Amino acid sequence: MKLFVCNILLIGVLLTISACSSDTETQKTEIDSTKASVYESWETAQYQNIKVVFPPGHLFTAQMTDNAKLYKTVLRRNAQFFRLPEPTDTIVMFYFTGFGQGQEITQSEFPSINGDTVYYWSGNTFGIPSAMYMLHKWTNVEPKYKFLYHGIMRLLDASGRDYHSMTFTFIDSNKFMPLAELITNERTDYNWEAYQSAEAASFIDYFVFKYGIDNFKLLYESQLPFDSTVQSITKLNTKYLQKDWLKVISQVIKK
């Protein structure tokens, strides 16, 4: 069994794989009356249950059907991580043209989801909104320790980066944040930084590999002190859990 992050495919590879299917459609789209009128002229590229809605003249218009295929491929992979069935409900992605657009609907300057609706623009991988979507299917509990949420976003971002190797790079450059500090660090946010969330991704991948997704859910949803929760699951305290985490991923890197 391999750690999950070591099996993450590059976006280009995912696109090649997903492009093998032919169940596609491009058309005008009907925008719900609750949406702003500016969206009424937007077009749709659809692949199976994934519908990408975008403005006329979008830079990536010719690629929108491929983008719908790609999103479905990433969604399937992230569903596997959570041990959930692949979603079959229609998912609508509003694909904006630039940073911070659509805030009149989302109240967020970053890609976000609302039920089966995704709000997205380039500059972020499809893995992020896919991870958000599957996470909300997996649990509706907000974790007490925010690094767990941001670590999932980073782990499942479909960027192809190896967060285990990155973690050891941080150690070599004296940038590594010990697990005890990572637990309480309020700066961990995948939208703004790349160190803490990368470490968190490595830790989560290790934890799921070693103890399973069900035990990770216990950790994720626990409102108890972190150390007591991991003690009950792993029989290790935080210090020795970190030691085992780094030992396991060092073996993976060597292989």
N, C-alpha and C positions, 0 to 999 in steps of 0.2 A: 504494500500500500504506500502510495506517495503522498507527500503533503500537497494540499490543493494548489497553493500558489505556484508550485513548480510545474503544474499542468496548464497554467493560463496561456491561452493562445494569443498571438499577436492579432491586432484588429484586421490586418490584411489577410491573414490566414482564415479568420472567421468569415470574412466576406467571401472568400473563395469557396469555402464549404457551403455557406448558406445560399450561394448563387446557383447551386445545382438544382433547386426547385423552380417551378414555373408558374405557380399559382399567384399571378400578379394582376394588378389593375391600377390605372391612373385615371382620375376623374375629378370633376368639381365636387366639392364637399358641402354638405348642409351643416351650418354652424348652429348650435343650440341658441335659442333666443336669449338666454342669459348671458351669452358672450357679447363682447363689444362689437359694434357694427363693422369695425375695421376688418374683422375676420370673415365677413360674409363672402368676400371675393377670393378667399384662399382656396388652394387646390389640394388634392389628396392623392397620395401614392399608397397602395395597399398591398400587403402580402399576408394571406391567410387572415389571422385575427389582429394583425398590427396595421393600424391606419396612421400614416404620417401626414399631418396637415401643415401646409407651408405657403408663404406669400408668393404670388406670381413674380417671376424674375429672381427667385432665390438663387444664390451662387451655385448651389448643389442640386438644382432642379432635376438634372439628368440622372442623378444618383439616388433619388429619393426611394425608388422601389428597392434598390440594393440596401439602402439604409434600413428600410423596414425589415428586410430579411436578416440583416446583421443584428438588429435589436432583438428579433425573435431568437436568434442563435445564442446571444449573450443571456437572454432571459432564461432559456432552457438550461444553460450551464449553471446559472445562479440558483435556479430552482433545485438542481441536483445538489448543490452545496447545502441547502437548507433541508434536503430530503423531502421536498414538496413536489406535488405533481406540476407539470408544466401548465401555466395558465391557458385557458381556452376562451375566456371572456374577451370581447373586443377591447383592445387597448388603443387609445387615441393619443398620439404624440404631436403636440404643437411645436414645430421646429422653427424657432425664431432665427433671425439673421445675425444677432449680436448680443453682447453681454448685457444682462440686466433688463432685457425686454420682457414684456408681458406682466410687469409688476402690478398693473391694475387688476389682474386676475389672481396672481399668485401671492402678492405681497412679499416676494422674495427676489433678490437679485441673483440668485443661483438656481440651477435646474432643480425642479421639485416635482412632486406628484400630488394628485388629489383623486383618490379612488382609482379609477381605471384611466385617468387622464395624466399625461406626462407633459411637462413643459421643459424644453431643451433648446440648446444652441451649441454650435461647434466651439471647440476649446476644451470641452469635457468629453470623456469617453462615454459610450453608451452603457458601460458597466455601472456608472453611478446611478442614473435613474432606474436601471434594472434592479440594482441592489436595494434601492429604496422601496421599489414595488414589492419585491419578494420578502423583504424584511417586515413590511406591514402585513403580509400574509402569514408570516411566521409568528409574530408577536405584536401586541399593541402596547407593551410595557416600555416605558422610557427607562433606560438603564441608570442606575445610581452613579455609575462610573462612566463618564462620557467617552473615554478613550475606546471603550468597547464598540460604541456606535461608529465612531470615526475610523476605527480599525477595520470594521466590516466594509465600509464604503471604499477604503483604500484597497483592501484585499480583493474585492470583487470588481475593481474598476476596469478590468479587461485591458489594461495598458501594456501587459506583457512584461512588466518589471518584476525582478526577483527581490522581494522584500527581505528574504533571509540573508542574501549576500549584502544587501544594503545595510542591514543591522550590524553586520560585522565590520562594514566600512565605517560606520559611526563609532564603533568601539576603537578601531585603529586611529581614528581622527579625534578621539576624546570628545565626541559629540553624543555618545550613547547615554540615554536616560534610563536609569535603573527602574525596574518594574514598580518598586515602591513609590517612586516619584511620578511615574507615568500614570498611576492610579489616581493621583490627586491633582495632576497638572491641568489647569483650566485652559491652557493655550492650545491643547490638542484639537485641531480642527482641519480636516482634509482640504477645506476650501482655501486655507491661508498658509499652511505649513506642510513640510514634506518629511520632517524627521520623526516627530512623535507618532504620527498616523502610520508611517511606514513600519516603525517598531511594533505598533499595535497590531498591524496586519500580520506581521511575522508571528507575534505571540498568539493571536487568534487561530492562525493556521496550525500552529503547533498544538494548541489546546484541543481543537476539534479532531486533529489527527490522533492524539494520544488518548483523549477521553470521550470523544464522540459528540455529535451535534446536540443530543438531548442533555448531556451534562453541561455543554456550553450554554444552552438555554437557561439552565438553572443558575449559572453564573451571571448571565446577561440580565435576567429578571430579578435577581436577588437584591433586596434593599438592606441586607445585613452588611456588616463590615466585610470588606473584601477578603481579608485574611481568614476569617472564620468560615466564609463560604468555600474558599479553595481548600481549606483544611478538610471540610466535610466531604468534598468531592475527590480530592487527590491524595489526601493524607499527608500533604506537604504544606509548609508555611510559604509565605510569599518569597522569602529569600531562597529557599531550596527549589521552589517552582521556577524561579528565574534561572537558577543553575541548570536545571534539567532542560528548560527551554533552549538555552544556548548550546547545551551539549547535543541535543537532538538535531537542531538545525545546522550545527557545524558538521555533523555526519552527513546530512543531506547535501550540503555544499560540496563536501569532499567527493561524494559519489557523482 
